[in-house]
Amino acid sequence: MSCQQKTSWMLLSRVHPERSRRVWRRAHSDERGQYLVQTVILLPMMMILVGLVLDGGWMYWQYRRAEIAVNAAAQAASHAIDEEYFRETNQVRLDPGLAYDTASGLVAMNRQGRMAVTGLYVSDHLVVVDAYADVQTIFFRLAGISSLPMRVEGRAYPAFGIRQEGQ
C-alpha cells in the first residue's frame, strides 16, 4: 500500500467508519474462483503422486519376481552336489558344471525376456547368481522412461542333515 492510499484509507475510516467496514468486508469476502485455483494446483500434484505410488508398487513387484527367480536358481544349483566325491569322502562339494547348467536353465525358464544373467559364480560351497532385471514402468513412460535396470543377486550354499546342518 502506498503512502497516499494509506492516508486516504485513514481519512475514509475516520469520516465514514461504517462505509470503510463495508469496503473492507467486500474486498476480503470475494472468494470467487478460489476453488478453481486450488483445483488447478492440487489436481496435477495428486495425479503425479498417485502415478509415482503406482509405478513404485509395480516396479517393486517386478523386482521381487526377479529376485525370487534368481534366488530359486541359486538354491537349485546348490543342490547339484558332486555325488562321486560325496560317496568317497562323505563331504558335500558342488559339481560346478551341473550347478552352472541348473542355475542358468532355471533363470532362462523364469526370466520372461526381462532378465539377463550377468554372472554365475560356482565354488565348492557357494553359488552366486547375478542378474540385471529390466523393470518396466507405467507412469514414468510419460517422461520417456520405459524401463529401469536393477541388479539382482541370489546366493545359496549346499547343506545337508536331518535335524541340524551337517548331521
C-alpha positions as CSV (number, residue, x, y, z in Angstrom):
1,M,0.0,0.0,0.0
2,S,1.4,3.4,-0.9
3,C,1.5,6.3,1.4
4,Q,-1.2,8.1,-0.4
5,Q,-3.5,5.1,-0.3
6,K,-2.9,4.7,3.5
7,T,-3.8,8.3,4.0
8,S,-7.0,8.1,2.0
9,W,-8.0,4.9,3.8
10,M,-7.4,6.5,7.2
11,L,-9.4,9.6,6.2
12,L,-12.2,7.4,4.9
13,S,-12.3,5.3,8.1
14,R,-12.4,8.4,10.3
15,V,-15.1,10.2,8.2
16,H,-17.3,7.2,7.3
17,P,-16.5,4.3,9.7
18,E,-19.4,2.1,8.5
19,R,-18.6,2.6,4.9
20,S,-15.0,1.7,5.4
21,R,-16.0,-1.6,7.1
22,R,-18.3,-2.5,4.2
23,V,-15.5,-1.8,1.7
24,W,-13.1,-3.9,3.8
25,R,-15.6,-6.8,4.1
26,R,-16.4,-6.7,0.4
27,A,-12.7,-6.7,-0.6
28,H,-11.9,-9.6,1.6
29,S,-15.0,-11.7,1.3
30,D,-15.0,-12.0,-2.5
31,E,-13.5,-15.6,-2.9
32,R,-15.0,-16.4,-6.2
33,G,-12.6,-18.6,-8.2
34,Q,-10.6,-19.9,-5.2
35,Y,-11.7,-23.5,-5.7
36,L,-10.6,-23.3,-9.4
37,V,-7.2,-22.1,-8.4
38,Q,-6.8,-24.8,-5.8
39,T,-8.0,-27.5,-8.2
40,V,-5.6,-26.3,-10.9
41,I,-2.7,-26.5,-8.5
42,L,-3.6,-29.6,-6.5
43,L,-5.1,-31.9,-9.1
44,P,-1.9,-32.3,-11.2
45,M,0.1,-32.8,-7.9
46,M,-2.3,-35.5,-6.8
47,M,-2.1,-37.2,-10.2
48,I,1.7,-37.2,-10.1
49,L,1.7,-38.6,-6.5
50,V,-0.8,-41.4,-7.4
51,G,1.3,-42.2,-10.5
52,L,4.5,-42.4,-8.5
53,V,2.9,-44.7,-6.0
54,L,1.5,-47.0,-8.7
55,D,4.8,-47.1,-10.5
56,G,6.7,-47.7,-7.3
57,G,4.5,-50.6,-6.4
58,W,4.6,-52.1,-9.9
59,M,8.4,-51.8,-10.0
60,Y,8.8,-53.4,-6.6
61,W,6.6,-56.3,-7.6
62,Q,8.7,-56.9,-10.7
63,Y,11.9,-56.6,-8.8
64,R,10.7,-59.1,-6.2
65,R,9.7,-61.5,-9.0
66,A,13.2,-61.3,-10.5
67,E,14.8,-61.7,-7.0
68,I,12.7,-64.8,-6.3
69,A,13.7,-66.3,-9.7
70,V,17.4,-65.6,-9.1
71,N,17.2,-67.0,-5.5
72,A,15.4,-70.1,-6.8
73,A,18.1,-70.6,-9.4
74,A,20.9,-70.3,-6.8
75,Q,19.0,-72.7,-4.5
76,A,18.5,-75.2,-7.2
77,A,22.2,-75.0,-8.2
78,S,23.3,-75.5,-4.6
79,H,21.7,-79.0,-4.7
80,A,23.9,-80.1,-7.6
81,I,26.5,-81.9,-5.5
82,D,29.3,-84.0,-6.8
83,E,27.9,-87.4,-5.9
84,E,31.1,-89.4,-6.6
85,Y,33.1,-87.1,-4.2
86,F,30.3,-87.4,-1.6
87,R,30.4,-91.2,-1.8
88,E,34.1,-91.3,-1.4
89,T,34.6,-88.7,1.3
90,N,31.2,-88.2,2.9
91,Q,31.7,-84.5,2.3
92,V,29.4,-82.1,0.3
93,R,31.0,-80.4,-2.7
94,L,29.3,-78.8,-5.6
95,D,29.7,-80.0,-9.2
96,P,30.5,-76.7,-10.9
97,G,29.3,-77.8,-14.4
98,L,26.0,-79.3,-13.2
99,A,25.4,-76.3,-10.8
100,Y,26.0,-73.8,-13.7
101,D,23.7,-75.7,-16.0
102,T,21.0,-75.9,-13.3
103,A,21.1,-72.2,-12.4
104,S,21.3,-70.9,-16.0
105,G,18.4,-73.2,-17.0
106,L,16.2,-72.1,-14.2
107,V,16.9,-68.4,-14.8
108,A,16.2,-68.8,-18.6
109,M,12.9,-70.5,-17.8
110,N,11.8,-67.7,-15.4
111,R,13.2,-64.5,-16.9
112,Q,10.4,-64.0,-19.5
113,G,12.6,-61.7,-21.6
114,R,13.1,-59.2,-18.8
115,M,16.2,-60.5,-17.0
116,A,19.8,-61.2,-18.1
117,V,22.3,-63.2,-16.1
118,T,25.5,-61.2,-15.8
119,G,27.4,-63.6,-13.6
120,L,27.3,-67.1,-12.2
121,Y,29.9,-68.0,-9.7
122,V,30.1,-71.6,-8.5
123,S,32.7,-72.7,-6.0
124,D,32.8,-75.9,-3.8
125,H,30.5,-74.5,-1.2
126,L,28.7,-71.4,-2.7
127,V,26.6,-70.4,-5.7
128,V,26.1,-66.8,-6.6
129,V,23.8,-65.7,-9.4
130,D,24.0,-62.1,-10.6
131,A,21.4,-60.7,-13.0
132,Y,20.0,-57.4,-14.2
133,A,16.3,-57.2,-14.4
134,D,14.7,-54.8,-16.8
135,V,11.9,-53.4,-14.7
136,Q,9.0,-51.9,-16.8
137,T,7.4,-48.6,-15.8
138,I,3.9,-47.3,-16.3
139,F,3.8,-43.7,-15.2
140,F,7.4,-42.8,-16.0
141,R,6.7,-43.6,-19.7
142,L,5.1,-40.2,-19.9
143,A,8.6,-38.7,-19.1
144,G,10.3,-41.0,-21.6
145,I,11.5,-43.7,-19.2
146,S,10.0,-47.0,-20.2
147,S,12.1,-49.3,-18.1
148,L,14.8,-49.2,-15.3
149,P,17.6,-51.8,-14.9
150,M,18.0,-53.2,-11.4
151,R,20.7,-55.5,-10.2
152,V,19.5,-58.8,-8.5
153,E,21.6,-61.3,-6.7
154,G,20.9,-64.7,-5.3
155,R,23.2,-66.7,-3.0
156,A,22.9,-70.3,-1.8
157,Y,25.2,-73.0,-0.3
158,P,24.8,-76.7,-0.1
159,A,23.6,-78.0,3.2
160,F,22.6,-81.4,4.4
161,G,21.3,-83.0,7.6
162,I,18.0,-84.2,9.1
163,R,17.7,-82.3,12.4
164,Q,20.7,-80.0,12.1
165,E,23.0,-79.0,9.4
166,G,26.0,-81.3,8.8
167,Q,24.4,-84.3,10.6
